Amino acid sequence: MASPLSRPIAIIAGAGPGTGAATARRFAQSYPVVLLARTPASLDLLVNSINEDGGSALGLPADVANPDTMSSTMSQIQTHFGPDVTVAAAVFNVASQFSRAPFLNTGAEFLSSLEATARGASVFARAVIPFMLAGVEAKNAEHKRYPPTIIFTGATAALKGGSGLGSFAMSKFAVRALAQSLAREFGPQGLHVAHAIIDGIIATEKTKSYKPDTPDAKIDPNAIAEAYWFLHTQPRSAFTQELDLRPYCESW
């Protein structure tokens, strides 16, 4: 007799402070969550916090831009949760270094952001999508609750390239294009593929020193997490492919 299906999980790549952590906490209310980041130190506090609050979190150090690493990571996940584990939701929240520099003053590092974001998004999607398709085919009711969802975190630069931001914008454009292509390929198979444009400054420890005169001028990471949960819970008769979030006072 076939082994029973294990409970579906959510995977958050780029589970650092801000959007990643808030998203992990939100999805941990309904699923065991696997948190991926380059260094375990950035995961420990969040993993412990989720587990202490009654959730289930597993932190794994992983370079999502490395195919061999991601293959090993998915094997670790199967070992931990069982060979029949499926992925209900996957969020790619890996960000390249935001820096402004004149194009003629840049060298080989100009392409470095593509490695973390464009290549990373592609490798991550290739690793998790088979586990999401398994969820579509599953007979267990818990696997049918919401369509499997993969969300890519984008930015203003996914829509327009700013002066001195060629490297950053190029990588964000690439991830947006990938999300559109995956949505057209896998949407008919029951997967919800969404791209979220985060148009504004996110309220994190790093942005604390920025004190705008207008209240609520920075985006609350918890509000982003709620928007991601909203995307995940959409029925397949009404998928959102692209969602944009910005403070009420943001110029756009």
Secondary structure, 3 states (H helix, E strand, C coil): CCCCCCCCEEEEECCCCCHHHHHHHHHCCCCCEEEEECCCHHHHHHHHHHHHCCCCEEEEECCCCCHHHHHHHHHHHHHHHCCCCCEEEEEECCCCCCCCCCHHHCCHHHHHHHHHHHHHHHHHHHHHHHHHHHHHHCCCHHHHCCCCEEEEEEEHHHCCCCCCCHHHHHHHHHHHHHHHHHHHHHHHHCCEEEEEEECCCECCHHHCCCCCCCCCCCECHHHHHHHHHHHHCCCCCCCCCEEEECCCCCCC
